[in-house]
Amino acid sequence: MSNLHDKPTSLDAALAVQIHAARIRGAYSIETLSALAQVDPEAIVGLENGAPIADVGARDRVMVVLGLHPDGHRYRNMDR
C-alpha cells in the first residue's frame, strides 16, 4: 500500500501553504526555485500540494532558499 495517495497531514498541509506563499512572495517560478534549491521541479509541486517527501534534505534546501527555517520559523536568508 502506497502513502503517495494518502491525504496530507495537517503538518504537511500547513507546510505546503507556507512554502507556496513564500515562493509567490519571492516571485520564484517553480523552475527557478528548483534550480536554486537543486531539486526536481516535481519536488516543489509535491511540497506545495502537501505530499510527504522522502528526501528531507530536498525539503530543507527549498525552505532555506525561501528564507524559511525547517523547524517552522522564518529567518533571513543572507545568501540573497
Contact map, one row per residue, 1 for C-alpha under 8 A:
11100000000000000000000000000000000000000000000000000000000000000000000000000000
11111100000000000000000000000000000000000000000000000000000000000000000000000000
11111100000000000000000000000000000000000000000000000000000000000000000000000000
01111100000000000000000000000000000000000000000000110000000000000000000000000000
01111110000000000000000000000000000000000000000000000000000000000000000000000000
01111111000000000000000000000000000000000000000000000000000000000000000000000000
00001111100000000000000000000000000000000000000000100000000000000000000000000000
00000111111110000000000000000000000000000000000001110000000000000000000000000000
00000011111110000000000000000000000000000000000001000000000000000000000000000000
00000001111111000000000000000000000000000000000000000000000000000000000000000000
00000001111111100000000000000000000000000000000000000000000000000000000000000000
00000001111111110000000000000000000000000000001001110000000000000000000000000000
00000001111111111000000000000000000000000000000011000000000000000000000000000000
00000000011111111100000000000000000000000000000001000000000000000000000000000000
00000000001111111110000000000000000000000000001101000000000000000000000000000000
00000000000111111111000000000000000000000000001111000000000000000000000000000000
00000000000011111111100000000000000000000000000100000000000000000000000000000000
00000000000001111111110000000000000000000000000000000000000000000000000000000000
00000000000000111111111000000000000000000000001100000000000000100100000000000000
00000000000000011111111100000000000000000000000100000000000000000000000000000000
00000000000000001111111110000000000000000000000000000000000000000000000000000000
00000000000000000111111111000000000000000000000000000000000000000110000000000000
00000000000000000011111111111000100000000000000000000000000000000100000000000000
00000000000000000001111111111000000000000000000000000000000000000000000000000000
00000000000000000000111111110000000000000000000000000000000000000000000000000000
00000000000000000000011111110000000000000000000000000000000000000100000000000000
00000000000000000000001111111000000000000000000000000000000000000000000000000000
00000000000000000000001111111111100000000000000000000000000000000000000000000000
00000000000000000000001100111111100000000000000000000000000000000000000000000000
00000000000000000000000000011111110000001001100000000000000000000000000000000000
00000000000000000000000000011111111000001000000000000000000000000000000000000000
00000000000000000000000000011111111100000000000000000000000000000000000000000000
00000000000000000000001000011111111110001001000000000000000001001000000000000000
00000000000000000000000000000111111111111011000000000000000001000000000000000000
00000000000000000000000000000011111111110000000000000000000000000000000000000000
00000000000000000000000000000001111111000000000000000000000000001000000000000000
00000000000000000000000000000000111111100000000000000000010011001000000000000000
00000000000000000000000000000000011111110000000000000000010010000000000000000000
00000000000000000000000000000000011011111011000000000000010001000000000000000000
00000000000000000000000000000000011001111111000000000000000000000000000000000000
00000000000000000000000000000110110000111111100000000000000000000000000000000000
00000000000000000000000000000000000000011111110000000000000000000000000000000000
00000000000000000000000000000000010000111111111000001000011000000000000000000000
00000000000000000000000000000100110000111111111100000000000001000000000000000000
00000000000000000000000000000100000000001111111110000000000000000000000000000000
00000000000000000000000000000000000000000111111111111000000000000000000000000000
00000000000100110010000000000000000000000011111111111000001000000000000000000000
00000000000000111011000000000000000000000001111111100000000000000000000000000000
00000000000010010000000000000000000000000000111111100000000000000000000000000000
00000001100111110000000000000000000000000000011111110000000000000000000000000000
00010011000100000000000000000000000000000000011111111000000000000000000000000000
00010001000100000000000000000000000000000000011001111100000000000000000000000000
00000000000000000000000000000000000000000010011000111111001000000000000000000000
00000000000000000000000000000000000000000000000000011111000000000000000000000000
00000000000000000000000000000000000000000000000000001111111000000000000000000000
00000000000000000000000000000000000000000000000000001111111100000000000000000000
00000000000000000000000000000000000000000000000000000011111110000000000000000000
00000000000000000000000000000000000011100010000000000011111111000000000000000000
00000000000000000000000000000000000000000010001000001011111111100000000000000000
00000000000000000000000000000000000000000000000000000001111111110000110000000000
00000000000000000000000000000000000011000000000000000000111111111000000000000000
00000000000000000000000000000000110010100001000000000000011111111100000000000000
00000000000000000010000000000000000000000000000000000000001111111111110000000000
00000000000000000000000000000000000000000000000000000000000111111111110000001000
00000000000000000000000000000000100110000000000000000000000011111111000000001000
00000000000000000010011001000000000000000000000000000000000001111111000000001000
00000000000000000000010000000000000000000000000000000000000000111111100001111000
00000000000000000000000000000000000000000000000000000000000000111111110111110000
00000000000000000000000000000000000000000000000000000000000100110011111111100000
00000000000000000000000000000000000000000000000000000000000100110001111110000000
00000000000000000000000000000000000000000000000000000000000000000000111110000000
00000000000000000000000000000000000000000000000000000000000000000001111111000000
00000000000000000000000000000000000000000000000000000000000000000001111111100000
00000000000000000000000000000000000000000000000000000000000000000011100111110000
00000000000000000000000000000000000000000000000000000000000000000011100011111000
00000000000000000000000000000000000000000000000000000000000000000011000001111100
00000000000000000000000000000000000000000000000000000000000000011110000000111111
00000000000000000000000000000000000000000000000000000000000000000000000000011111
00000000000000000000000000000000000000000000000000000000000000000000000000001111
00000000000000000000000000000000000000000000000000000000000000000000000000001111
